[in-house]
Amino acid sequence: MGERLIIMASDSVLFSQYTLPGGRILAHAELNVPSTLNSLSLEMIDLLQPKLDEWAATTGIAAVLINGSGDRAFCAGGDIQALYHSIRRNHEAGKVVDRYPFDFFEREYRLDYCLHTYPKPVVVLGNGVVMGGGLGILSAASHRVLTEKSRVAIPEITIGLFPDAGTTWLLKNMPEHLAVFTGMTGSHCNAADAMACGVGTVVVDSTRVAEIREGIRQIILTGNRIQDDRRLVEFLAQFTSAKLPASELAAIPQSLTAATSLIETAAAIRKLEGTSAWIDRCIGAMKTGCATSIGVVHEQIRRCKSLTLADAFRMEMVIATHCATNSEFAEGVRALLIDKDNAPKWKYLSLEALSTSHVQSHFSAPWPKNPLADLGV
């Protein structure tokens, strides 16, 4: 069918529109920075948001397709090096001289909320690495496509951050024992476990991703949301993969949620040591991860049970603002990506030493009005 390529000022996101049989249009966005595993920058967010707004308002556009360039990753998270350098400038000045981190988090969360509440079907192809900002986009879509090569991660405790970009909503809606384990250990999950956590809606064969991209342009969509969702489900089901890896999370007991306090929950997780090599790696990450982040995740999961979607993003904005202001996120990025010494100097050396008031301070609004106060209004 006819294709119209929309040329943008930057090639970090490529936009196209395809005329479908019957005359409706499929809008397409491709994250196009394979050298960084398509990590999400503020520039990319600011390219995506107006296009999504335009497509939502355009009657002839029936659905949106989003994928990442290359076969290694859909999106490996936010551009944390840019966040690191801007946060460091603020820390060195002793005041806010660079608003990049605050603007990044606000506009990223607005983008994710837009996708969660989008009026048209959104298909995201989550092949390869999916984490952080990439998980935020994928988990917000109505049709969340994984492959047997998908690696979905919630690794924020290893860099002094927390599961954000809408992961609060994901944690709320997955089985609680899996939310606790994946969030507090920074787990990297295979496709089978990502499905068990509700991340994906279908797993397809990775060798057929290009075929899916081509084939979706041949579907007759009508603009009727219920009918179009059903047609997309039926189309994607043709590519279902039988190559699912064995589940690792199946070994996590539901009794994990019997523990209530942070210390008790961490102890229950540590008791799983020896269950499998994968679980041992997860526990190892928890042992060396940022105690503050682990405490925040534990409290985040406790609080999310009663939150609306908009409130979940507002809570994330509060926590993210504290992470950008405090020292541990910058220190985690320094150790992992800047100096690469893998020896972060965390404020608290253990969960037992972690101050409860320090954890709770991350949930206290640092301004009179939340920048996301208008979400859902």
Sequence and secondary structure as in RCSB ss.txt:
>XXXX:A:sequence
MGERLIIMASDSVLFSQYTLPGGRILAHAELNVPSTLNSLSLEMIDLLQPKLDEWAATTGIAAVLINGSGDRAFC
AGGDIQALYHSIRRNHEAGKVVDRYPFDFFEREYRLDYCLHTYPKPVVVLGNGVVMGGGLGILSAASHRVLTEKS
RVAIPEITIGLFPDAGTTWLLKNMPEHLAVFTGMTGSHCNAADAMACGVGTVVVDSTRVAEIREGIRQIILTGNR
IQDDRRLVEFLAQFTSAKLPASELAAIPQSLTAATSLIETAAAIRKLEGTSAWIDRCIGAMKTGCATSIGVVHEQ
IRRCKSLTLADAFRMEMVIATHCATNSEFAEGVRALLIDKDNAPKWKYLSLEALSTSHVQSHFSAPWPKNPLADL
GV
>XXXX:A:secstr
  EEEE  S SSEEEEEEE TTS EEEEEEE  GGGTT B HHHHHHHHHHHHHHHH TTEEEEEEEESSSSEEE
  B HHHHHHHHHHHHHHTS    HHHHHHHHHHHHHHHHHT SS EEEEE SEEETHHHHHHHHSSEEEEETT 
EEE  GGGTT  S TTHHHHHHHS HHHHHHHHHHT EE HHHHHHTT  SEEE GGGHHHHHHHGGG    S H
HHHHHHHHHHHHTTB S     SGGGS GGGGG  SHHHHHHHHHTTTTS HHHHHHHHHHHHS HHHHHHHHHH
HHHHTT  HHHHHHHHHHHHHHHHHSSHHHHHHIIIIIS       S SSTTT  HHHHHHTTS SSSS TTTTT
T 
